[in-house]
């Protein structure tokens, strides 16, 4: 089975790999992921298993694994999902091979091209399902210098004290409760890229709890009463 071509500009092509059975492109994507995110390379077996499932396998979530090619060569990856109950997308992994960072598609360098393309996809997901318009994309941003960089893309830093859950390599194969017990947490920022079709509305402070819960509870699977979930919620000005 072939991957689905979801975006193209000349020699630049973006392929959807979830549920495609395209083993060659999936291997290329996971190889890029392991090389460009070596600290998360132990996630690759989990990602391979997820790629074999339908993109709507988990109720209420639409999962996307994208491989970007330039002249048929693997050049970048983007993984993200739309969480219906929170009316937002979650941007998970974005990376461009350094050899291709100056390539332009649709008038943008490849990183910004993918940022915009996945926002468009989440907006399309919400329309296809008859949901209210997606509010935008929520992004984990590990380093302050990256947040300053992403602000040039239109991403807004959210007022929440957030930590990214990190699953250690040795958690693979354990029960979910055991995996959660083995987590460690990385202080991280949350950024938000709004849907430009919502009449210029970026977000309201009342949206921020949903954005934090979309990652911590819906994506990572932490229980709502987990201390790190509660600490994030309590840090939001409206709830403090």
Secondary structure as UniProt FT lines:
FT   STRAND          4..9
FT   TURN            10..11
FT   STRAND          12..16
FT   TURN            18..20
FT   HELIX           23..36
FT   HELIX           38..43
FT   HELIX           44..51
FT   TURN            55..56
FT   TURN            59..60
FT   STRAND          61..70
FT   TURN            71..72
FT   STRAND          73..83
FT   HELIX           84..86
FT   STRAND          88..96
FT   HELIX           98..100
FT   TURN            101..102
FT   STRAND          104..105
FT   TURN            106..107
FT   STRAND          108..109
FT   HELIX           110..128
FT   TURN            129..130
FT   STRAND          136..141
FT   HELIX           144..151
FT   TURN            152..154
FT   STRAND          156..157
FT   STRAND          162..166
FT   HELIX           169..171
FT   TURN            172..173
FT   HELIX           176..181
FT   STRAND          184..194
FT   TURN            196..197
FT   TURN            199..200
FT   HELIX           205..207
FT   HELIX           208..213
FT   HELIX           214..219
FT   TURN            224..225
FT   HELIX           227..235
FT   TURN            237..239
//
